[in-house]
């Protein structure tokens, strides 16, 4: 869950600094690809894009709960 937050935060910061979305997506995915041994899941460009659109209109303090997996009971 925190890998989602960190990836989206990194994405948002790079975009704020004027980089283009597609370039930033490639950079963040490449960064996390280098950490795959330490992480349980791979981050795809599609997932990262989905997470960004899910949280982009909300304050950063609300992002972690929004990025949690939904568990059906």
N, C-alpha and C positions, 0 to 999 in steps of 0.2 A: 504494500500500500504506500509506504513512504517513497519507494522508487518512482511511483507515479507522480507524487507531489514534486519530488526533486526534479524529475524530467520536465514536467510542465513549468515549473518555476524557472529552470534553465532556459527553456524555450521562450517564455515570456520576457525574461531579461534581455535575451539576444534580440528579440523583436523590438523591444523598447529602445535598444541602441541602434535601431535603424536597419537591421539586417532583414532580408526578405524571408518570408515564411518557408518556402521550399528549401532554401539554403540552410536555414536554421534546423528544419526537420532532419535534413541529412547529417548535420553536425551532431545533433543530440543523439540520434540513432547510432551513429558511428562511435560516439563516446561510450554509450552503454553497451555496445557490442564488444568493446574492449574489456568490459567488466563482467561478461557473461559467466565466467567461472565463479564469481562471487555472488551472483544473483540467481534466484530460482527460476526466473522467467525472462525471456527475450522481449525487448521492446521493439515493436514494429512501427513503421512510419504511420500506418493507418490508425493504430491504437493511440499513438501520441497526438495525432490530429484530432481524434475523437475526444480525448481527455481535455484538450485545449478548448474545443468548442463547448464542452460541457461546463467549464468553469470561467471562461473568459469574461463574462458579464457580471461576475460576483467578486466581492472582496477576497483577497488572498486568505484571510483568516478562515473563510468558509470552504476552502478547497479540499482539505483532507477528508471531511465527511462526504463530500460530493464524489470523491474518487474511490471510495470504498466499494468492494464487490457487493453486489446484492445477493443475499442468501435467502432462498425460498424455504419457508418453514412448512 
